[in-house]
Amino acid sequence: MESVKEVVQLKKAASEDFNPLPVTVLSGFLGAGKTTMLKHILENREGLRVAVIVNDMAEVNVDANLIEEQGSLVQAEEKMVALQNGCICCTLREDLFAELAKLASKPDGLDYILIESSGVSEPMPVAETFTFKDSSGVSLSDIARLDSLVTVVDGAHFLDELLTAEDLRKRGWEVGKEDERTVAQLFVEQLEFANVIVMNKMDLMDEDSRGRLEAVLRRINPDAQLIDATYGKVEPSRILGTKLFEMSKAEKHPEW
């Protein structure tokens, strides 16, 4: 938290009118299309100065590498930060503090921050990170404001995966030795707390399948905005600057 505290002090010393940077967190199962959508957003930013924090639980950060390989698609002012040592919702809290503090202190300023969480992380612990305060009362919310939680689903395969009883360990996707979640449990955890659900790969589905998918998603999360997408193509305005996340509402969730 020292990094956050330093940024807050610097801003106060400079008498700057500093507004916390809005943050959108992208979640979604492995293969759902988060990285494809992220690249589309960056290519269609409409002049916004966007920084990206990429996180993956794998020892080799595949998602970050994919983005970096396409570096020519990203404007020079983009900041790509790969967090490689764990899941964003558990071991990387302090790293997240440090990276967001660095971005908030950029002299040329930023308009927005996108965080791509790992395929096995859940949105709710990320949201809780923004409420944590240290002994001196410094909080991540002093420099960054959670704007929305977005979950991407693979529409073509979601219903089949939801019905499987297979656990994450069998696929080698567990976070640690104590992670006993099933694939279906992870799906529900990623969806029930989202503000926006992007139904990706909808070109692979017929009308009946689309209707069933939407009905199931509505049952899991009746309040989320549902967006149809193909190849991760979503208008940036649908997920950036929406102000859909409400802390007062989130704190009433039974698992908060």
TABELBEL-V363565 format. One record per pair of residues at least 24 apart in sequence whose ideal C-beta (glycine too) atoms are under 8 Angstrom apart, sorted by the first residue. I is the first residue (numbers start at 1). J is the second residue. If there is no record, write none. Layout:
BEGIN
<<I J> <I J>>
END
This chain:
BEGIN
<<1 94> <1 97> <1 134> <1 136> <1 138> <3 97> <3 98> <3 101> <3 102> <4 97> <4 100> <4 101> <4 138> <4 139> <4 140> <4 142> <4 143> <5 134> <5 136> <5 138> <6 101> <6 105> <7 101> <7 104> <7 105> <7 143> <8 138> <8 142> <8 143> <10 105> <18 143> <19 145> <20 104> <20 141> <20 142> <20 143> <20 144> <20 145> <21 100> <21 103> <21 104> <21 110> <21 111> <21 112> <21 113> <21 143> <21 144> <21 145> <22 111> <22 112> <22 113> <22 144> <22 145> <22 147> <22 240> <22 241> <22 243> <23 100> <23 112> <23 113> <23 114> <23 115> <23 130> <23 144> <23 145> <23 146> <23 147> <24 112> <24 113> <24 114> <24 115> <24 147> <24 148> <24 149> <24 150> <24 239> <24 240> <25 115> <25 117> <25 123> <25 126> <25 127> <25 146> <25 148> <25 149> <25 150> <26 114> <26 115> <26 116> <26 117> <26 150> <26 151> <26 152> <27 117> <27 121> <27 122> <27 123> <27 126> <27 149> <27 150> <27 151> <27 152> <27 190> <27 194> <28 119> <28 151> <28 152> <28 153> <28 190> <28 198> <29 119> <29 153> <29 154> <29 161> <29 186> <29 187> <29 190> <30 119> <30 120> <30 173> <31 119> <31 154> <31 157> <32 119> <32 152> <32 153> <32 154> <32 200> <33 152> <33 154> <33 198> <33 200> <33 201> <33 229> <33 231> <33 232> <34 63> <34 116> <34 119> <34 152> <34 232> <35 63> <35 66> <35 67> <35 116> <36 200> <36 231> <36 232> <37 152> <37 198> <37 200> <37 229> <37 232> <37 233> <37 234> <38 67> <38 114> <38 116> <38 232> <39 67> <39 70> <39 73> <39 74> <39 232> <40 231> <40 232> <40 233> <40 234> <41 114> <41 234> <41 236> <41 239> <41 240> <42 73> <42 74> <42 75> <42 78> <43 73> <43 74> <44 235> <44 236> <45 75> <45 236> <46 236> <48 111> <48 112> <48 236> <48 240> <49 77> <49 108> <49 109> <49 110> <49 111> <49 112> <50 78> <50 110> <50 111> <50 112> <50 113> <50 114> <50 240> <51 78> <51 79> <51 81> <51 103> <51 106> <51 110> <51 112> <51 113> <51 114> <52 78> <52 79> <52 80> <52 81> <52 113> <52 114> <52 115> <52 116> <53 81> <53 83> <53 96> <53 99> <53 100> <53 103> <53 113> <53 114> <53 115> <53 116> <54 80> <54 81> <54 82> <54 83> <54 116> <55 82> <55 83> <55 87> <55 88> <55 92> <55 115> <55 116> <55 117> <55 118> <55 121> <56 82> <56 83> <56 84> <56 118> <56 119> <57 86> <57 87> <57 118> <57 119> <57 120> <57 121> <57 175> <58 118> <59 84> <63 116> <77 108> <79 103> <79 106> <79 110> <86 175> <87 117> <87 118> <87 120> <87 121> <87 175> <88 115> <88 117> <88 118> <88 121> <88 126> <89 117> <89 121> <89 122> <89 124> <89 125> <89 126> <89 129> <90 121> <90 125> <90 175> <90 176> <93 129> <93 132> <96 129> <96 140> <97 140> <100 140> <100 143> <100 144> <101 143> <104 143> <104 144> <112 240> <112 241> <113 144> <114 240> <119 173> <120 168> <120 173> <120 174> <120 175> <120 186> <122 186> <122 189> <122 190> <122 193> <123 149> <123 151> <123 190> <123 193> <123 194> <124 189> <124 193> <124 250> <124 253> <124 255> <124 256> <127 193> <127 245> <127 247> <127 250> <128 256> <130 247> <131 247> <146 245> <146 247> <147 240> <147 241> <147 242> <147 243> <147 244> <147 245> <148 195> <148 196> <148 239> <148 242> <148 243> <148 244> <148 245> <149 193> <149 194> <149 195> <149 196> <149 245> <150 194> <150 195> <150 196> <150 197> <150 198> <150 239> <151 190> <151 191> <151 194> <151 196> <151 197> <151 198> <151 224> <152 197> <152 198> <152 200> <152 229> <152 232> <153 187> <153 191> <153 197> <153 198> <153 199> <153 200> <153 217> <154 200> <154 201> <155 199> <155 200> <155 201> <155 202> <155 204> <155 205> <155 209> <155 210> <155 213> <156 201> <156 204> <156 205> <157 201> <158 187> <158 213> <158 216> <159 209> <159 212> <159 213> <159 216> <161 187> <162 187> <162 216> <188 220> <191 217> <191 220> <191 221> <191 224> <192 220> <192 221> <193 221> <193 250> <193 253> <194 221> <194 224> <195 223> <195 224> <195 225> <195 242> <195 244> <195 245> <196 224> <196 225> <196 227> <196 238> <196 239> <196 242> <196 244> <197 221> <197 224> <197 225> <197 226> <197 227> <198 227> <198 229> <198 232> <198 234> <198 239> <199 226> <199 227> <199 228> <199 229> <200 229> <200 230> <200 231> <200 232> <201 229> <201 230> <202 228> <202 229> <202 230> <203 230> <203 231>>
END
